[in-house]
Amino acid sequence: MSEQSAEKKEKEENDPEELARAWDWHVRRKAAWSGATPEKVLDQLSRDGVQWVREAVAGNARASASSLARLAEDSSGYVRAAVALNSRVTEQILEMLAADEMVDYDSTLHKNRYLVKEAAAKSPNINSRTLAYLASDADDHVRAAAASNPLLPAESMSRMVKDIFWEVRNNIAKNPSTPEDLLIYLSADRIMDVRMTAAQNPRTPAQALAALSSDRSWEVREALARNGSLDGRILDELAGHWSWMVRAAVAENPNTPAGTLKRLAGDQDQSVQKAALKRLG
């Protein structure tokens, strides 16, 4: 094959319009995913007979508003869920998808999941009214998805810190928009994972962090030791913890005082020593 022919073949293999006409749906899906595919080609692929090609278009940030509107009513719930996660999806479409009852069986949890509603609840384009609606959903995982959204209204957060499902409370503890008073409340949660999450949130108030430094679980103290907002005094106290993982986390924290690092550089555990020496330079 000549050099000219090779260049022509390579161009054809990477030409979105050529890929969109391929008989192999995997190739068409590749074009549908690509950020280089023109809008008009994505419009064509949004009508593809294979749902996985349409799903790829639905997730492509270059898809047109008309394509997203059409795909939001697609027969496949996976396609509709991809639309809900698209950065260009509109409030109006999300409002419609928030009522979507499509479910898929999650074999790890042995239960059905409302994939479209969960996707809509995570969108940064959703309006507060629709998000509050999903935050009150009867399904645990839909509420958990809503709890992770920074746009969640404070009124909903105040109610959800007492939610029966621990993942809802955990996502509120992780949410960067959660008010300080709610973080204080969650720092005393009965579930260790929720307290760990609150311990790592840089917005958790100092008084809650101080209380967490005495938590009964070493895992919580390790999480706390990784908080970039923790003051040197508490870090110095945690440097004497019996768990080497807590001490190593202290050594890695940018707020740990030089004196504490020097002490940890002589720690009996090699991992702690290494972390402290690396910080000391």
C-alpha positions in Angstrom: 0.0 0.0 0.0 1.3 3.4 -1.0 1.9 6.2 1.6 -0.9 8.2 0.0 -3.3 5.2 0.2 -2.4 4.6 3.8 -3.1 8.2 4.7 -6.5 8.0 3.0 -7.4 4.8 4.9 -6.3 6.4 8.2 -8.4 9.5 7.5 -11.5 7.3 6.6 -11.0 5.3 9.8 -11.1 8.5 11.9 -13.7 10.4 10.0 -16.8 10.7 12.2 -19.1 10.6 9.2 -17.5 7.4 7.9 -17.6 5.8 11.4 -21.3 6.7 11.7 -22.1 4.7 8.6 -20.2 1.6 9.7 -22.1 -1.7 9.8 -20.5 -2.6 13.2 -22.4 -0.8 15.9 -19.3 -0.8 18.1 -17.7 1.5 15.6 -20.8 3.7 15.4 -20.8 3.8 19.2 -17.2 5.0 19.1 -18.3 7.9 16.9 -21.2 8.7 19.2 -18.9 8.9 22.2 -16.3 11.1 20.5 -16.0 14.7 21.4 -14.9 15.4 17.8 -18.1 14.2 16.2 -20.1 17.1 14.7 -23.5 17.8 16.0 -25.2 16.8 12.7 -23.6 13.4 12.8 -24.7 12.9 16.4 -28.2 13.8 15.4 -28.0 11.0 12.8 -26.7 8.6 15.4 -29.4 9.5 17.9 -31.8 7.6 15.7 -29.6 4.5 15.5 -31.3 1.1 15.9 -28.9 0.0 18.6 -29.7 1.4 22.0 -26.0 1.5 23.1 -25.2 3.8 20.2 -28.1 6.1 21.2 -26.9 5.9 24.8 -23.5 7.2 23.8 -25.1 10.1 22.0 -27.2 10.8 25.0 -24.0 11.1 27.1 -22.1 13.3 24.6 -21.8 16.9 25.6 -22.0 18.0 22.0 -25.4 16.5 21.4 -28.0 19.0 20.3 -30.9 20.1 22.4 -33.3 18.5 19.9 -31.4 15.2 20.1 -31.5 15.2 23.9 -35.2 16.0 23.9 -35.9 13.1 21.6 -33.6 10.7 23.5 -35.3 11.7 26.8 -38.3 9.9 25.5 -36.3 6.9 24.2 -37.7 3.4 24.8 -34.5 2.4 26.7 -34.1 3.5 30.3 -30.3 3.4 29.9 -30.6 6.1 27.2 -32.9 8.2 29.3 -30.5 7.9 32.3 -27.6 9.1 30.0 -29.6 12.1 29.0 -30.2 13.0 32.7 -26.4 13.0 33.2 -25.6 15.1 30.2 -24.1 18.5 31.0 -26.4 20.2 28.5 -29.7 18.7 29.7 -32.4 21.3 30.5 -34.4 21.8 33.7 -37.6 20.9 31.8 -36.2 17.5 30.6 -34.9 16.7 34.2 -38.3 17.5 35.6 -39.8 14.9 33.2 -37.1 12.3 34.0 -37.5 12.8 37.7 -40.8 10.9 37.4 -39.3 8.1 35.3 -40.1 4.7 36.9 -37.5 2.6 34.9 -35.8 0.1 37.2 -32.8 -2.3 36.8 -31.9 -5.1 39.1 -28.7 -4.5 41.1 -27.2 -8.0 41.8 -24.8 -6.6 44.4 -27.7 -5.2 46.5 -30.3 -7.7 45.4 -32.9 -5.0 44.6 -34.2 -2.8 41.8 -32.6 0.6 41.2 -34.4 3.6 39.7 -31.5 4.5 37.4 -33.1 7.4 35.6 -34.4 9.1 38.8 -31.0 8.6 40.4 -29.2 10.1 37.4 -31.6 13.1 37.4 -31.0 13.7 41.1 -27.3 14.0 40.5 -27.5 16.6 37.7 -26.1 20.1 38.3 -28.8 21.5 36.0 -31.8 20.3 38.1 -33.9 23.0 39.7 -34.4 23.1 43.5 -38.1 22.2 43.3 -37.4 19.0 41.3 -34.4 18.1 43.5 -36.4 18.5 46.7 -39.1 16.2 45.1 -36.5 13.5 44.6 -35.0 14.0 48.0 -38.4 12.9 49.4 -38.6 9.8 47.2 -39.6 6.5 48.7 -36.5 4.8 47.3 -33.4 4.8 49.4 -30.9 5.2 46.6 -32.9 8.0 44.9 -32.7 10.0 48.1 -29.0 9.2 48.5 -28.4 10.5 45.0 -30.3 13.7 45.8 -28.3 14.0 49.0 -25.1 14.2 47.1 -26.2 17.1 45.0 -24.7 20.5 46.1 -27.9 22.2 44.9 -30.0 20.4 47.5 -32.0 23.0 49.5 -31.1 23.4 53.2 -34.6 22.5 54.2 -34.2 19.1 52.6 -30.8 18.6 54.1 -32.2 19.3 57.6 -34.7 16.5 57.2 -32.3 14.0 55.6 -29.7 14.1 58.4 -32.2 11.9 60.2 -32.9 9.6 57.2 -33.2 5.9 58.1 -30.8 5.0 55.2 -27.2 5.6 56.3 -26.0 6.3 52.7 -28.4 9.3 52.6 -26.8 10.7 55.8 -23.3 9.8 54.5 -23.9 11.8 51.3 -25.1 14.8 53.3 -22.0 14.6 55.4 -19.9 14.6 52.1 -21.9 17.3 50.4 -19.9 20.6 50.0 -23.0 22.7 50.6 -24.1 21.1 53.9 -24.4 23.8 56.6 -22.1 23.6 59.6 -24.8 22.8 62.2 -25.8 19.7 60.2 -22.1 18.6 59.9 -21.9 18.9 63.7 -25.0 16.7 64.0 -23.6 14.1 61.6 -20.3 13.9 63.3 -22.1 12.1 66.1 -23.9 9.7 63.8 -24.3 6.1 65.1 -22.8 4.7 61.9 -19.0 4.8 61.8 -18.8 5.5 58.0 -20.9 8.7 58.4 -18.7 10.0 61.2 -15.6 9.2 59.0 -17.1 11.2 56.1 -17.9 14.1 58.4 -14.4 13.9 59.8 -12.9 14.4 56.3 -15.2 17.3 55.3 -13.1 20.5 55.3 -16.2 22.5 56.3 -16.9 20.5 59.5 -16.5 23.0 62.4 -13.5 22.9 64.7 -15.6 21.9 67.7 -16.9 18.8 65.9 -13.4 17.9 64.7 -12.1 18.1 68.3 -14.9 15.8 69.4 -14.0 13.3 66.6 -10.4 13.2 67.8 -11.7 11.1 70.7 -13.9 8.8 68.6 -14.0 5.2 69.7 -13.1 4.0 66.2 -9.5 4.3 65.0 -10.9 4.4 61.4 -12.6 7.7 62.3 -9.5 9.1 63.7 -7.5 8.2 60.6 -10.1 9.9 58.5 -9.9 13.0 60.7 -6.1 13.0 60.5 -6.4 13.5 56.7 -8.6 16.6 57.1 -6.7 19.6 55.7 -8.5 21.9 58.0 -7.4 20.1 61.2 -5.2 22.2 63.5 -1.7 21.3 64.6 -2.7 20.7 68.3 -5.1 17.8 67.4 -2.7 16.4 64.9 0.0 16.3 67.5 -2.3 14.4 69.8 -3.2 11.9 67.1 0.5 11.4 66.4 0.5 9.3 69.6 -2.3 7.0 68.6 -1.7 3.3 68.8 -2.6 2.7 65.1 0.2 3.2 62.7 -2.4 4.1 60.0 -3.5 7.1 62.1 0.0 8.2 62.7 0.8 7.8 59.0 -2.2 10.0 58.1 -0.9 12.6 60.6 2.5 12.5 58.9 0.9 13.1 55.5 -1.2 16.1 56.7 0.1 19.4 55.4 -0.9 21.1 58.8 1.2 18.8 60.9 3.8 20.8 62.9 7.5 20.3 62.1 8.1 19.1 65.7 5.5 16.4 65.3 6.9 15.3 62.0 10.4 15.0 63.6 9.0 12.8 66.3 7.2 10.6 63.7 10.4 10.3 61.7 11.6 8.1 64.5 8.5 6.1 64.7 8.8 2.3 65.1 6.6 1.7 62.0 8.5 2.1 58.7 5.4 3.5 56.8 5.1 6.3 59.4 8.8 7.0 59.2 8.7 7.2 55.4 5.7 9.5 55.3 7.3 11.9 57.9 10.7 11.9 56.3 9.1 12.7 52.9 7.4 15.7 54.5 10.5 16.9 56.1 12.4 16.7 52.9 
